[in-house]
């Protein structure tokens, strides 16, 4: 069964027009936050790193078999997240089969999402990803690791991950708020340099997924 999932995902990734998706989760958190972020990231990647991603991201539930159609799925929000048993099993199969989950804490998600990640991988701990990791090296260099996009509490940004056979399959970006930086300029009135930094880091994530 695992091999079948892997073949399905491989076919999806190798298709001419790739597609990425936003995860619609349960629990009451605002999974729909930052509505312009993924479209802007897609536009930036297609223009700057040679990807061919459909301009409009899909929406997928964590328990749906459709998730295997997307090499990258994104989660964000400010509040509660709850995965049921079927969703936990499905997400684990997805990640073990070559899928990639990026969780971007929009300030308020942390206390909930860590518990749910532990349900997916009870024997794996989130580990901080060093600045030397490939995801920070290309195509844009982030020599200090994850950039700070929004200050909020002023804590340092951290990138945590779950690895399977030395490959990063789950990325959790904390105290950074990449999604804010991907949104339309007028949403948060970020300086152009801040938005560019966020989009370049997002492009590094997409590049890592499509080339590793």
C-alpha positions as CSV (number, residue, x, y, z in Angstrom):
1,X,0.0,0.0,0.0
2,X,2.8,2.4,0.9
3,X,4.4,1.8,-2.5
4,X,1.2,2.6,-4.3
5,X,0.9,5.9,-2.4
6,X,4.5,6.7,-3.4
7,X,3.9,5.9,-7.0
8,X,0.7,8.1,-7.0
9,X,2.6,11.0,-5.5
10,X,5.6,10.6,-7.9
11,X,3.2,10.8,-10.9
12,X,1.7,13.9,-9.4
13,X,5.0,15.6,-8.8
14,X,6.3,14.8,-12.3
15,X,3.3,16.1,-14.1
16,X,3.7,19.2,-16.3
17,X,1.7,21.7,-14.2
18,X,2.3,21.1,-10.5
19,X,-0.2,22.1,-7.9
20,X,0.1,22.9,-4.2
21,X,-2.6,23.0,-1.5
22,X,-3.8,24.6,1.7
23,X,-4.9,22.3,4.5
24,X,-8.4,22.8,5.8
25,X,-8.2,21.3,9.3
26,X,-10.7,21.0,12.2
27,X,-10.5,22.3,15.7
28,X,-11.7,25.9,15.2
29,X,-8.4,27.5,14.1
30,X,-8.6,29.9,11.1
31,X,-7.0,27.6,8.5
32,X,-8.1,30.1,5.9
33,X,-5.8,32.9,7.3
34,X,-3.5,34.8,4.8
35,X,-5.7,34.2,1.7
36,X,-3.3,35.9,-0.7
37,X,-0.1,34.3,0.6
38,X,0.0,31.0,-1.4
39,X,-1.1,32.6,-4.7
40,X,1.7,35.2,-4.3
41,X,4.3,32.6,-3.4
42,X,3.3,30.6,-6.5
43,X,3.6,33.7,-8.7
44,X,7.0,34.5,-7.3
45,X,8.3,30.9,-7.7
46,X,7.0,30.6,-11.3
47,X,8.7,33.9,-12.2
48,X,12.0,33.4,-10.4
49,X,12.9,29.7,-9.9
50,X,11.4,28.1,-13.0
51,X,8.5,26.2,-11.4
52,X,5.3,25.6,-13.3
53,X,2.7,25.6,-10.5
54,X,-1.0,26.2,-11.1
55,X,-1.8,29.8,-10.0
56,X,-4.6,29.0,-7.7
57,X,-3.8,26.6,-4.8
58,X,-6.2,23.8,-4.0
59,X,-7.8,23.2,-0.6
60,X,-7.5,19.7,0.9
61,X,-8.6,18.0,4.1
62,X,-5.9,16.1,6.0
63,X,-7.9,12.9,5.8
64,X,-8.6,13.0,2.1
65,X,-6.9,10.8,-0.4
66,X,-6.6,13.9,-2.6
67,X,-3.7,15.1,-0.5
68,X,-1.5,12.6,-2.4
69,X,-1.9,14.7,-5.5
70,X,0.1,17.6,-4.0
71,X,3.9,17.5,-3.3
72,X,3.5,20.5,-0.9
73,X,0.7,21.2,1.5
74,X,0.6,24.3,3.7
75,X,-1.0,24.9,7.1
76,X,-1.4,28.2,8.9
77,X,-3.7,29.9,11.5
78,X,-3.9,31.4,14.9
79,X,-5.9,28.8,16.9
80,X,-6.8,25.3,17.7
81,X,-5.9,22.3,15.5
82,X,-7.3,18.8,15.9
83,X,-6.6,15.7,13.8
84,X,-8.7,12.7,14.2
85,X,-7.3,9.1,14.0
86,X,-8.1,8.8,10.3
87,X,-6.4,12.1,9.5
88,X,-3.3,11.2,11.6
89,X,-3.0,7.9,9.7
90,X,-3.5,9.6,6.3
91,X,-1.0,12.4,7.0
92,X,1.6,9.9,8.1
93,X,1.2,7.9,5.0
94,X,1.4,11.0,2.9
95,X,4.7,12.2,4.5
96,X,6.2,8.7,4.4
97,X,5.4,8.5,0.7
98,X,7.3,11.6,-0.3
99,X,4.8,14.4,0.6
100,X,5.8,17.6,2.4
101,X,3.8,19.5,5.1
102,X,4.8,23.1,5.9
103,X,3.1,24.5,9.0
104,X,3.5,28.2,9.5
105,X,2.5,29.4,12.9
106,X,0.5,32.6,12.5
107,X,1.0,33.3,16.3
108,X,-1.4,31.3,18.5
109,X,-1.1,27.9,16.8
110,X,2.0,26.6,18.6
111,X,0.4,25.1,21.8
112,X,-2.0,23.1,19.7
113,X,0.0,22.0,16.7
114,X,2.9,20.5,18.6
115,X,0.5,18.0,20.2
116,X,-1.0,17.0,16.8
117,X,2.5,16.6,15.2
118,X,3.3,14.3,18.1
119,X,0.3,12.2,17.3
120,X,1.5,11.8,13.7
121,X,5.1,10.9,14.7
122,X,5.0,9.7,18.4
123,X,8.6,8.4,18.1
124,X,10.0,11.4,16.4
125,X,10.7,14.8,18.0
126,X,10.8,18.1,16.2
127,X,14.4,19.2,15.8
128,X,15.6,22.7,15.1
129,X,17.0,22.9,11.5
130,X,20.5,24.4,11.3
131,X,21.3,27.3,9.1
132,X,23.6,25.0,7.1
133,X,20.7,22.9,5.9
134,X,20.0,22.9,2.1
135,X,16.6,24.6,2.6
136,X,18.5,27.8,3.6
137,X,21.2,27.6,0.9
138,X,19.5,27.7,-2.5
139,X,18.4,29.2,-4.7
140,X,18.6,32.1,-2.2
141,X,21.2,32.1,0.7
142,X,19.9,32.6,4.2
143,X,23.2,32.3,6.1
144,X,21.5,32.8,9.5
145,X,18.6,30.4,8.8
146,X,15.0,31.3,9.0
147,X,14.4,35.1,8.6
148,X,12.2,37.1,10.9
149,X,9.2,38.6,9.1
150,X,6.9,39.9,11.8
151,X,8.2,40.9,15.2
152,X,5.2,40.3,17.5
153,X,6.9,39.1,20.7
154,X,10.4,39.8,19.3
155,X,11.5,36.2,19.8
156,X,14.0,34.7,17.4
157,X,12.5,32.8,14.4
158,X,13.0,29.0,14.5
159,X,12.6,26.3,11.9
160,X,11.8,22.9,13.2
161,X,11.5,19.7,11.3
162,X,10.6,16.0,11.2
163,X,13.1,13.9,9.1
164,X,12.5,10.5,7.5
165,X,15.7,8.8,6.3
166,X,17.5,12.1,6.6
167,X,15.0,13.9,4.4
168,X,13.0,16.8,5.7
169,X,9.3,15.9,5.3
170,X,7.6,18.3,7.8
171,X,8.7,21.9,8.3
172,X,7.3,24.0,11.2
173,X,8.2,27.7,11.0
174,X,7.8,29.4,14.4
175,X,8.1,33.1,15.5
176,X,8.6,34.0,11.8
177,X,5.2,34.4,10.1
178,X,6.3,33.7,6.5
179,X,2.7,33.8,5.3
180,X,2.3,37.4,6.4
181,X,5.2,38.3,4.2
182,X,3.7,36.5,1.3
183,X,0.5,38.4,1.4
184,X,-0.4,41.4,-0.8
185,X,1.6,44.5,0.1
186,X,-1.4,46.5,1.4
187,X,-2.5,43.7,3.9
188,X,0.3,44.4,6.4
189,X,2.1,47.3,4.8
190,X,5.4,45.4,5.0
191,X,8.4,47.1,3.3
192,X,9.3,45.6,-0.1
193,X,12.5,44.2,1.3
194,X,10.7,42.2,4.0
195,X,8.2,40.8,1.5
196,X,11.0,39.8,-0.8
197,X,12.9,38.1,2.0
198,X,9.7,36.1,2.9
199,X,9.1,35.1,-0.7
200,X,12.7,34.1,-1.3
201,X,12.5,31.8,1.8
202,X,9.3,30.4,0.5
203,X,10.9,29.8,-2.9
204,X,13.7,27.9,-1.1
205,X,11.1,25.6,0.5
206,X,9.4,24.9,-2.8
207,X,12.8,24.4,-4.5
208,X,13.8,21.9,-1.8
209,X,10.6,19.9,-2.3
210,X,10.8,19.7,-6.1
211,X,14.5,19.0,-6.3
212,X,15.2,16.5,-3.4
